[in-house]
Every structure is written in C-alpha cells, then in structure tokens.
Amino acid sequence: MNKLKIITLPVGSMRTNCYILRDEETDIGAIVDPGGETAESGYGLILAKCASEVINVKYILLTHVHFDHILSLEQVREATGAPVCVHKYDAEALTDPNLSYMAQFAGIDEPCRPAERLLDDGDIITLGNSEISVIHTPGHTIGSVCYRSGDSILTGDTLFCGSIGRCDLYGGDEIAISQSLRLLKSLADEGDFKLYPGHGNTTTLTREIKNNIYLR
C-alpha cells in the first residue's frame, strides 16, 4: 500500500510547483520539476527541504521540459546524483535550450544534459514501497506526463485548478490535450483523486469535472 508524502514547494518567479515525494516507510523519494532561478529561489530551497525531510533522493522526475520546470535541474542532479526521468517524446527538447525556452525566457543557452531514463505511458517508478505510474498526457508538450500514486495525481501543466496548460508553444497540440483531458476525466470511474498541478492550488478531479469548463 502506498504511503507517499507529497510536499509542495513553489519556486521561482513563475511559482512553479516543485514536488518532493517521500515514501514514509523507507525515506526514499523523488524531486518533481526542479524549477527556480537562483540558489535561494530554486535548488537551495529544494535541497534544504529534502534534507529537513531526511529524503534519500532516488529520482528526479519531469512532467515536461519547459524552462520554468527545469531551471534548477542541473544543480539538483549534481547535488543528489539522482537520474533524471522524462518522457521519451520530450527528450530532445530537454537538451535544446531553444525548444525548452531556456534561451528565450531565461537567457540560458547552455543545454541540459540528456535524461538518464526515458519514460513511456504505463511505466512504473518505484520509490521504496510506493509505486508511481506514468500517464502520457500530450498537449501542453508532446511528452507531457502525469504521475499517479494511489489517489493522487501530479498533473504538471496539463490540468490546473480551473484551467489547463497552454498549447501554443513547441510541441503543443489542442486536439492532443483534449484527448488527454478526457483520459484524466475517465479516471473518475475509479473514484476521486487529489490533483497536484504544475502551478497554482491543489484540487480534486471531482471538483474539476464540476467546475472546470475544459473537462465538461
């Protein structure tokens, strides 16, 4: 049975939600979407929180590779030694600062190193005694994913509280995100889920189906 603690840590000027996951039975965990521009607003906060929670970081998980979700990636990867996991369709953009918009919006031309693990839909990531399943939800980017563990889903920039992610950047596709949203909506057949988006407040699937026009 999953006993996964999910810690929300907004970082950077865009208040990207970095999530720190911890399996409560083993202290093994992961960092999801390490954004932030400086040591104070980004990787310093992330690493300090991991230390205070006594987390053994096993993976760095990316929901997608837009600049605001990876600004602290290399510092966090170097400090933890943890492998980076990204969907295979976002692998190219990770290493291209123009496709990730690191160059245009963050002024960073140096590319990120390739991910150590490429993910596909249905893959399982093990954190101690907890399991996380990968749900491929293209639309915001071609390789956007959600991470599901128990009754919790980290939705990245696919689904927000009351809204959805934009589709007008590289790899965006309005038809694809509509299909991804239908997929997430169908999970309501299994019960309610707590949703942890890439920006903004946590919400629930039931609440979004009721109030979010994009899920109607």
One Martini backbone bead per residue (centre of mass of N, CA, C, O) as a GRO file, in nm:
protein
  216
    1MET     BB    1   0.095   0.037   0.023
    2ASN     BB    2   0.074   0.362  -0.017
    3LYS     BB    3   0.314   0.609   0.150
    4LEU     BB    4   0.294   0.916   0.008
    5LYS     BB    5   0.458   1.206   0.036
    6ILE     BB    6   0.348   1.548  -0.050
    7ILE     BB    7   0.549   1.827  -0.139
    8THR     BB    8   0.506   2.173  -0.168
    9LEU     BB    9   0.730   2.393  -0.385
   10PRO     BB   10   0.741   2.702  -0.465
   11VAL     BB   11   0.924   2.836  -0.754
   12GLY     BB   12   0.999   3.119  -0.858
   13SER     BB   13   0.841   3.365  -1.050
   14MET     BB   14   0.621   3.131  -1.152
   15ARG     BB   15   0.545   2.931  -0.929
   16THR     BB   16   0.656   2.652  -0.938
   17ASN     BB   17   0.571   2.322  -0.870
   18CYS     BB   18   0.754   2.158  -0.654
   19TYR     BB   19   0.797   1.811  -0.584
   20ILE     BB   20   0.817   1.613  -0.284
   21LEU     BB   21   0.890   1.275  -0.241
   22ARG     BB   22   0.785   1.030   0.024
   23ASP     BB   23   0.851   0.731   0.163
   24GLU     BB   24   0.749   0.657   0.484
   25GLU     BB   25   0.904   0.367   0.518
   26THR     BB   26   1.212   0.460   0.371
   27ASP     BB   27   1.289   0.768   0.262
   28ILE     BB   28   1.226   0.747  -0.030
   29GLY     BB   29   1.267   0.968  -0.322
   30ALA     BB   30   1.151   1.268  -0.507
   31ILE     BB   31   1.189   1.507  -0.772
   32VAL     BB   32   0.959   1.751  -0.909
   33ASP     BB   33   1.029   2.002  -1.089
   34PRO     BB   34   1.318   2.190  -1.082
   35GLY     BB   35   1.295   2.503  -1.025
   36GLY     BB   36   1.435   2.811  -1.049
   37GLU     BB   37   1.695   3.066  -1.051
   38THR     BB   38   1.813   3.031  -0.757
   39ALA     BB   39   1.929   2.923  -0.467
   40GLU     BB   40   1.692   3.052  -0.308
   41SER     BB   41   1.446   2.981  -0.531
   42GLY     BB   42   1.555   2.681  -0.574
   43TYR     BB   43   1.780   2.449  -0.501
   44GLY     BB   44   1.811   2.532  -0.206
   45LEU     BB   45   1.520   2.469  -0.118
   46ILE     BB   46   1.506   2.179  -0.215
   47LEU     BB   47   1.747   2.062  -0.053
   48ALA     BB   48   1.652   2.152   0.226
   49LYS     BB   49   1.390   1.986   0.228
   50CYS     BB   50   1.520   1.709   0.193
   51ALA     BB   51   1.686   1.727   0.454
   52SER     BB   52   1.448   1.778   0.660
   53GLU     BB   53   1.304   1.498   0.548
   54VAL     BB   54   1.505   1.272   0.500
   55ILE     BB   55   1.583   1.228   0.183
   56ASN     BB   56   1.631   0.975  -0.059
   57VAL     BB   57   1.723   1.051  -0.372
   58LYS     BB   58   1.636   0.865  -0.666
   59TYR     BB   59   1.468   1.089  -0.834
   60ILE     BB   60   1.404   1.288  -1.131
   61LEU     BB   61   1.100   1.435  -1.223
   62LEU     BB   62   0.926   1.504  -1.533
   63THR     BB   63   0.648   1.644  -1.689
   64HIS     BB   64   0.834   1.856  -1.839
   65VAL     BB   65   1.061   2.101  -2.036
   66HIS     BB   66   1.011   2.364  -1.933
   67PHE     BB   67   1.202   2.604  -1.794
   68ASP     BB   68   1.037   2.636  -1.511
   69HIS     BB   69   1.097   2.307  -1.453
   70ILE     BB   70   1.450   2.320  -1.504
   71LEU     BB   71   1.641   2.545  -1.373
   72SER     BB   72   1.758   2.328  -1.132
   73LEU     BB   73   1.847   2.056  -1.247
   74GLU     BB   74   2.162   2.045  -1.250
   75GLN     BB   75   2.205   2.105  -0.948
   76VAL     BB   76   2.036   1.866  -0.843
   77ARG     BB   77   2.183   1.641  -0.989
   78GLU     BB   78   2.464   1.696  -0.868
   79ALA     BB   79   2.385   1.677  -0.559
   80THR     BB   80   2.232   1.378  -0.579
   81GLY     BB   81   2.276   1.173  -0.837
   82ALA     BB   82   2.013   1.165  -0.980
   83PRO     BB   83   1.807   1.054  -1.208
   84VAL     BB   84   1.655   1.147  -1.505
   85CYS     BB   85   1.302   1.172  -1.588
   86VAL     BB   86   1.152   1.134  -1.920
   87HIS     BB   87   0.980   1.156  -2.179
   88LYS     BB   88   1.072   1.062  -2.493
   89TYR     BB   89   0.931   1.322  -2.640
   90ASP     BB   90   1.115   1.532  -2.445
   91ALA     BB   91   1.423   1.477  -2.486
   92GLU     BB   92   1.511   1.687  -2.697
   93ALA     BB   93   1.420   1.951  -2.544
   94LEU     BB   94   1.607   1.921  -2.297
   95THR     BB   95   1.881   1.969  -2.499
   96ASP     BB   96   1.715   2.238  -2.603
   97PRO     BB   97   1.696   2.576  -2.530
   98ASN     BB   98   1.475   2.643  -2.750
   99LEU     BB   99   1.255   2.418  -2.684
  100SER     BB  100   1.249   2.499  -2.362
  101TYR     BB  101   1.301   2.823  -2.332
  102MET     BB  102   1.572   2.907  -2.195
  103ALA     BB  103   1.675   3.127  -2.390
  104GLN     BB  104   1.425   3.322  -2.413
  105PHE     BB  105   1.333   3.336  -2.081
  106ALA     BB  106   1.639   3.284  -1.923
  107GLY     BB  107   1.921   3.317  -2.082
  108ILE     BB  108   1.992   3.002  -2.153
  109ASP     BB  109   2.226   2.816  -2.366
  110GLU     BB  110   2.277   2.581  -2.193
  111PRO     BB  111   2.243   2.258  -2.200
  112CYS     BB  112   2.103   1.991  -2.101
  113ARG     BB  113   2.131   1.693  -2.007
  114PRO     BB  114   2.051   1.395  -2.050
  115ALA     BB  115   1.852   1.157  -1.974
  116GLU     BB  116   1.862   0.847  -1.800
  117ARG     BB  117   1.534   0.821  -1.833
  118LEU     BB  118   1.289   0.687  -2.042
  119LEU     BB  119   0.951   0.732  -2.085
  120ASP     BB  120   0.631   0.562  -2.067
  121ASP     BB  121   0.337   0.454  -2.089
  122GLY     BB  122   0.295   0.270  -1.780
  123ASP     BB  123   0.515   0.320  -1.615
  124ILE     BB  124   0.717   0.224  -1.328
  125ILE     BB  125   0.790   0.386  -1.019
  126THR     BB  126   1.012   0.322  -0.750
  127LEU     BB  127   0.954   0.411  -0.393
  128GLY     BB  128   1.020   0.178  -0.228
  129ASN     BB  129   0.678   0.104  -0.141
  130SER     BB  130   0.620   0.285  -0.382
  131GLU     BB  131   0.407   0.375  -0.664
  132ILE     BB  132   0.452   0.510  -1.000
  133SER     BB  133   0.258   0.621  -1.265
  134VAL     BB  134   0.256   0.671  -1.613
  135ILE     BB  135   0.091   0.945  -1.789
  136HIS     BB  136   0.026   1.021  -2.106
  137THR     BB  137  -0.026   1.395  -2.173
  138PRO     BB  138  -0.062   1.541  -2.435
  139GLY     BB  139  -0.035   1.919  -2.545
  140HIS     BB  140   0.163   2.102  -2.402
  141THR     BB  141   0.339   1.862  -2.477
  142ILE     BB  142   0.444   1.573  -2.627
  143GLY     BB  143   0.573   1.469  -2.320
  144SER     BB  144   0.355   1.485  -2.128
  145VAL     BB  145   0.295   1.413  -1.777
  146CYS     BB  146   0.159   1.202  -1.533
  147TYR     BB  147   0.153   1.123  -1.176
  148ARG     BB  148   0.060   0.819  -1.015
  149SER     BB  149  -0.051   0.774  -0.660
  150GLY     BB  150  -0.306   0.636  -0.592
  151ASP     BB  151  -0.508   0.930  -0.510
  152SER     BB  152  -0.271   1.072  -0.680
  153ILE     BB  153  -0.200   1.360  -0.908
  154LEU     BB  154   0.048   1.478  -1.122
  155THR     BB  155  -0.025   1.729  -1.381
  156GLY     BB  156   0.122   1.966  -1.428
  157ASP     BB  157   0.032   2.148  -1.737
  158THR     BB  158  -0.243   2.008  -1.809
  159LEU     BB  159  -0.382   2.055  -1.510
  160PHE     BB  160  -0.574   2.287  -1.342
  161CYS     BB  161  -0.725   2.502  -1.138
  162GLY     BB  162  -0.968   2.594  -1.374
  163SER     BB  163  -0.753   2.480  -1.592
  164ILE     BB  164  -0.500   2.489  -1.850
  165GLY     BB  165  -0.262   2.442  -2.063
  166ARG     BB  166  -0.085   2.552  -2.305
  167CYS     BB  167  -0.062   2.511  -2.693
  168ASP     BB  168   0.159   2.743  -2.837
  169LEU     BB  169   0.400   2.569  -2.809
  170TYR     BB  170   0.625   2.351  -2.836
  171GLY     BB  171   0.426   2.059  -2.881
  172GLY     BB  172   0.157   2.172  -2.905
  173ASP     BB  173  -0.200   2.042  -2.869
  174GLU     BB  174  -0.536   2.064  -2.866
  175ILE     BB  175  -0.626   1.776  -2.933
  176ALA     BB  176  -0.443   1.627  -2.734
  177ILE     BB  177  -0.546   1.764  -2.470
  178SER     BB  178  -0.836   1.668  -2.497
  179GLN     BB  179  -0.764   1.366  -2.471
  180SER     BB  180  -0.622   1.387  -2.197
  181LEU     BB  181  -0.869   1.495  -2.039
  182ARG     BB  182  -1.047   1.250  -2.089
  183LEU     BB  183  -0.867   1.054  -1.943
  184LEU     BB  184  -0.878   1.187  -1.664
  185LYS     BB  185  -1.187   1.184  -1.636
  186SER     BB  186  -1.214   0.864  -1.644
  187LEU     BB  187  -1.093   0.818  -1.350
  188ALA     BB  188  -1.364   0.865  -1.190
  189ASP     BB  189  -1.449   0.559  -1.195
  190GLU     BB  190  -1.235   0.507  -0.941
  191GLY     BB  191  -1.261   0.798  -0.826
  192ASP     BB  192  -1.107   1.017  -0.639
  193PHE     BB  193  -0.864   1.291  -0.687
  194LYS     BB  194  -0.569   1.437  -0.613
  195LEU     BB  195  -0.440   1.745  -0.742
  196TYR     BB  196  -0.103   1.836  -0.877
  197PRO     BB  197   0.004   2.111  -1.009
  198GLY     BB  198   0.241   2.322  -1.168
  199HIS     BB  199   0.024   2.543  -1.081
  200GLY     BB  200  -0.105   2.626  -0.800
  201ASN     BB  201  -0.364   2.468  -0.670
  202THR     BB  202  -0.503   2.229  -0.530
  203THR     BB  203  -0.720   1.950  -0.618
  204THR     BB  204  -0.995   1.782  -0.775
  205LEU     BB  205  -1.155   1.590  -0.996
  206THR     BB  206  -1.443   1.653  -0.915
  207ARG     BB  207  -1.415   1.963  -0.921
  208GLU     BB  208  -1.327   1.986  -1.221
  209ILE     BB  209  -1.573   1.853  -1.351
  210LYS     BB  210  -1.767   2.075  -1.234
  211ASN     BB  211  -1.583   2.365  -1.297
  212ASN     BB  212  -1.421   2.284  -1.553
  213ILE     BB  213  -1.470   2.354  -1.883
  214TYR     BB  214  -1.253   2.141  -2.003
  215LEU     BB  215  -1.427   1.882  -1.861
  216ARG     BB  216  -1.728   1.898  -2.007
   0.00000   0.00000   0.00000
